[in-house]
Amino acid sequence: MNIAVTHKLAKRLIESQSQAISGQQLADEFGISRTAIWKHIKELEEKGYTIESIKKKGYRIVAIPDTLEPLGIQTGLTTKRIGQKIEYVESCPSTQIIAHQLAQEGAPDGTVVLTETQTAGRGRLARKWDSAAQKGVWMSIILRPDVVPQKAPQFTLVTAVAVVRAIEEVTRLQPKIKWPNDILLNGKKCTGILTELQSDADGIQALIIGIGLNVNQEKKDFDPEVQEIATSLKLESGETVSRQKLVQSLLYYMEIYTQLYIEEGFGMLKILWESYSTTIGQPVRARMTNQTLEGIAEGITDDGVLQLRTADGKLHGIYSADIEMTN
C-alpha cells in the first residue's frame, strides 16, 4: 500500500468537508483504479477514520481519529520545515532519546518525534515526567540553526511562546509562562520544555527540544503527589481538546518564531515572552545549586537571563534555577 497516496486521499477527503466525492473522480485525480481507491479507503478505516460510502455520490469523512500518527498531523499541517518529517512510535522511553539518535544519524532540520506515551519521560534536572497514554502531546523537535552555541538557551523561551500561542489558538484558555520553561494554567503546570544541545568545535550541530503537554488528562491520570500542582487543557477548559490541531498549531508557531529569532534576534520575541510571563514583576525565590536568592523578578535580558533584584538593591543574573513565587 502506497502510504503517500493514502495520505493524499485523506487530505482530499478532509478538504472536501461534508461533500462526498465519487470513487471514479478520486481514481481519475490520483491516476489509479477505483479498486485501488477502495483499498486506500479501507486502509484509512483501519487507522480509525470513519468514512461514509454514499450510494451514487461517493465517499466522505465523518470522523478523524485523534492520534499523533504522521498521517493525521501532516494532513492539516501548514509548515514548510518543521514536521515535514515525523518519526512516530506508539510507546518509547523518551522522545528525546530517539531524537538524539536521529540527529546523530543526520535527520534533517525540522524533524519531529511523536509518541502516544513515554515510559521514562523526563524534564529539567532529570526529573520524572508523567506521560499518560493517548492523553497528551509528547514530542521532540530537531532543529539545526546556524547560530552560535550561546544563543541556544533562548530557544527554550522561543518554544514557550510558541506553546502559549498554540494553546490560545486551539482553546479559550489563557496560559502563562513561568521562567524558564513551564507553562501554567491558573497557577498549575500543564507543559514542560527541555532543550538539549549537540555541538562540537564548529558550533551547534543540533538542538533537541522536548515538549511535554498535558492535554486530555483527568485528575486521576496524575500521580497523587502532583495532582495539586499539575493540570491539563481539558481540566481547565472542561472540553476535550484535539491533539492533532494542537500539534499542527504548535509546529506552525515553532516555525514562525524560531525563524524570527534566527533572522532578527530575540527583541520582538522578548516582548511577547514578557507579555505572557507570570514571573516578571513578582517576588520570587530562585534556588540554584550553590545559593538561594529572594527578590523581585524585573525582567529578562536579550540572552534570556532572569534579572532578580534582591532587597539590598543588587541586580542578579539568574541563568538556571528553580523559581518559586513568594507572594
C-alpha positions in Angstrom: 0.0 0.0 0.0 1.4 3.4 -1.1 1.3 5.5 2.1 1.8 8.7 0.2 -1.4 8.1 -1.8 -3.3 7.2 1.4 -2.0 10.4 2.9 -3.1 12.5 -0.1 -6.5 10.7 -0.2 -7.2 11.6 3.5 -6.2 15.2 2.8 -8.5 15.4 -0.2 -11.5 14.0 1.7 -10.9 16.2 4.7 -10.7 19.3 2.5 -14.0 18.4 0.8 -15.6 18.6 4.3 -19.1 17.1 4.2 -19.3 16.9 0.4 -19.0 13.3 -0.9 -16.5 12.6 -3.8 -17.1 9.7 -6.2 -14.8 6.8 -6.4 -14.3 7.4 -10.1 -13.4 11.1 -9.6 -10.8 10.1 -7.0 -9.5 7.4 -9.3 -9.1 10.0 -12.1 -7.5 12.5 -9.8 -4.9 10.0 -8.4 -4.4 8.1 -11.6 -5.3 4.7 -10.1 -8.2 2.3 -10.3 -11.4 2.6 -8.3 -10.5 -0.7 -6.7 -7.2 0.9 -5.5 -9.2 3.8 -4.1 -11.4 1.4 -2.2 -8.3 -0.3 -0.7 -6.9 3.1 0.4 -10.3 3.9 2.0 -10.1 0.6 3.9 -6.5 1.5 5.0 -7.8 4.8 6.4 -10.7 3.0 8.2 -8.2 0.6 9.8 -6.3 3.7 11.1 -9.5 4.8 12.8 -11.0 7.1 10.2 -14.8 6.9 9.9 -15.7 7.1 6.2 -19.2 7.0 4.9 -19.9 5.5 1.5 -23.0 7.1 -0.1 -24.6 5.3 -3.0 -24.2 7.2 -6.3 -22.3 10.0 -4.5 -19.1 8.6 -3.2 -17.0 8.9 0.0 -16.9 11.4 2.7 -15.0 11.5 6.1 -17.3 11.6 9.1 -14.7 11.4 11.9 -10.9 11.6 12.3 -9.1 9.7 15.0 -7.2 11.9 17.4 -3.9 10.1 17.2 -0.4 11.6 16.8 0.3 9.5 13.7 2.0 11.4 10.9 -1.0 10.9 8.5 -3.3 12.9 10.8 -0.8 15.5 11.7 0.6 16.2 8.3 -2.8 16.3 6.5 -3.6 19.7 8.1 0.0 20.9 8.5 0.9 24.3 7.0 4.6 24.4 7.8 7.4 24.2 5.2 10.1 22.7 7.5 9.0 21.6 10.9 7.0 18.5 10.8 7.6 17.6 7.2 9.4 14.6 8.5 7.8 12.8 11.5 9.1 9.8 13.4 6.1 8.2 15.2 6.2 5.4 17.8 3.2 4.3 19.9 5.4 4.0 23.0 9.0 4.7 23.9 11.1 5.5 27.0 11.6 9.2 25.8 11.2 11.0 22.6 14.4 12.9 23.5 16.4 9.7 23.3 15.0 8.9 19.8 15.6 12.5 18.6 19.2 12.5 19.8 19.9 9.3 17.8 18.1 10.6 14.7 20.1 13.8 14.9 23.4 11.9 15.1 22.3 9.9 12.1 21.7 13.1 10.1 18.0 13.7 10.4 17.0 17.0 8.7 16.2 20.3 10.3 12.6 20.2 11.5 12.3 16.5 12.1 9.7 15.8 14.8 9.4 12.7 17.1 6.0 11.9 18.4 4.7 9.2 20.7 1.4 8.3 22.4 3.1 7.5 25.7 6.6 7.7 27.3 7.7 5.1 29.9 10.6 7.2 31.1 9.8 10.8 30.3 12.0 13.4 31.9 12.1 17.2 32.5 14.8 19.5 33.7 17.4 18.2 36.2 16.4 14.6 35.1 13.1 14.8 36.9 10.3 12.3 36.1 7.6 13.5 33.7 4.3 11.6 33.6 3.2 10.8 30.1 -0.3 9.4 30.1 -1.1 7.2 27.1 -3.2 9.0 24.4 -3.8 11.9 26.7 -1.1 14.4 25.9 1.5 15.5 23.4 4.9 14.0 23.9 7.3 15.2 21.3 10.8 16.3 20.4 11.9 18.6 17.6 15.3 18.5 15.9 16.5 22.0 14.8 19.7 22.8 13.1 20.0 26.6 13.4 23.0 28.4 12.1 23.7 30.2 15.4 26.5 30.3 18.0 26.1 27.9 21.0 25.5 30.9 23.3 22.2 31.5 21.5 20.9 28.0 22.2 19.2 28.7 25.6 16.9 31.3 24.2 15.2 28.6 22.1 13.6 27.4 25.3 12.0 30.8 25.7 11.0 30.9 22.0 9.4 27.5 22.3 7.4 28.7 25.4 5.9 31.5 23.3 5.0 29.0 20.5 3.3 26.7 23.0 1.3 29.5 24.6 0.2 30.8 21.2 -0.9 27.3 20.1 -2.9 26.7 23.4 -4.6 30.1 22.9 -5.4 29.3 19.3 -6.9 25.9 19.9 -8.6 26.6 23.2 -10.1 29.6 25.0 -7.5 29.3 27.8 -5.0 32.0 28.8 -1.8 30.2 29.7 1.2 31.9 31.4 4.9 31.3 31.2 6.9 30.7 34.4 10.6 31.3 33.7 12.4 29.5 32.2 10.4 26.5 30.8 7.0 25.9 32.4 3.6 26.8 31.0 0.9 27.4 33.7 -2.9 27.4 33.7 -4.4 29.0 36.7 -1.1 28.5 38.5 -0.8 24.8 37.7 1.7 23.3 35.3 0.5 21.9 32.0 3.6 21.9 29.9 7.4 21.5 30.3 10.1 22.2 27.8 13.6 20.6 27.7 16.2 22.0 25.4 19.4 19.9 24.8 22.4 20.5 22.6 24.5 18.5 20.2 27.6 20.5 19.4 31.3 20.3 18.5 34.2 22.6 17.9 32.4 24.0 14.8 29.3 25.0 16.8 25.8 23.7 17.1 25.1 20.5 15.2 21.5 20.1 16.5 19.1 21.4 19.1 16.8 18.8 20.6 13.7 20.5 22.0 11.4 18.2 24.1 7.9 19.3 24.8 5.5 17.5 27.2 2.0 18.9 27.0 -0.9 17.7 29.2 -4.0 17.8 27.0 -6.9 15.5 28.0 -5.9 14.1 31.3 -8.4 13.8 34.2 -7.2 14.4 37.7 -6.9 10.7 38.4 -4.4 10.4 35.5 -1.8 12.3 37.5 0.3 10.7 40.4 -1.2 11.8 43.8 2.0 13.8 44.6 1.5 16.2 41.7 -2.3 16.3 41.5 -2.4 19.7 43.2 0.2 21.3 41.0 -0.3 19.7 37.6 -3.2 20.2 35.2 -4.4 19.6 31.7 -6.1 21.7 29.0 -9.2 19.5 29.4 -9.3 20.0 33.2 -9.1 23.8 32.8 -11.4 24.2 29.8 -13.9 21.5 30.6 -13.6 20.2 27.0 -11.8 17.5 25.2 -9.0 19.1 23.0 -7.9 17.8 19.6 -4.3 16.8 20.0 -3.8 16.9 16.2 -4.9 20.5 15.9 -2.7 21.4 18.9 0.4 19.8 17.3 -0.4 21.4 14.0 -0.7 24.8 15.6 2.4 24.3 17.8 4.6 23.3 14.8 3.3 26.3 12.9 4.3 28.8 15.6 7.6 27.0 16.2 8.5 27.5 12.6 7.4 31.2 12.6 9.1 32.1 15.9 12.3 30.1 15.5 12.8 31.7 12.1 12.1 35.1 13.5 14.7 34.6 16.3 17.3 33.3 13.8 16.8 36.2 11.4 16.1 39.2 13.7 17.2 38.2 17.2 15.3 37.9 20.4 13.9 41.5 20.6 10.3 41.0 19.4 10.1 37.6 21.0 11.3 39.0 24.3 8.3 41.4 24.3 5.9 38.6 23.6 7.5 36.4 26.2 7.3 39.1 28.9 3.6 39.7 28.0 2.8 36.1 28.9 5.1 35.9 31.9 3.8 35.1 35.4 7.3 35.8 36.8 8.1 39.3 35.8 7.3 41.9 38.5 6.7 39.3 41.1 8.6 38.4 44.3 10.3 35.1 43.8 12.8 32.7 45.3 15.5 31.4 43.0 17.0 28.1 44.2 20.4 27.4 42.5 22.9 24.7 43.1 25.2 26.9 45.2 22.8 29.5 46.7 19.2 30.7 47.0 18.2 34.3 46.3 14.9 36.1 47.0 13.8 39.3 45.4 11.7 40.9 42.6 12.0 39.4 39.1 12.4 42.5 37.0 12.7 41.0 33.5 14.9 39.0 31.2 17.9 40.1 29.2 18.2 39.6 25.4 20.1 36.4 26.3 17.1 35.1 28.3 18.8 35.6 31.7 16.3 36.4 34.5 17.1 39.7 36.3 16.5 39.4 40.0 16.8 42.4 42.3 17.3 41.5 46.0 16.4 43.6 49.0 19.9 45.2 49.1 19.3 46.7 45.7 21.7 44.4 43.8 20.6 43.0 40.4 21.5 39.4 39.9 21.5 37.5 36.6 19.9 34.1 37.0 21.0 31.6 34.4 19.4 28.4 35.8 17.3 27.9 38.9 14.1 26.6 40.3 11.7 29.5 40.7 9.1 29.8 43.4 6.6 32.6 43.8 6.8 34.0 47.3 3.8 36.3 47.5 
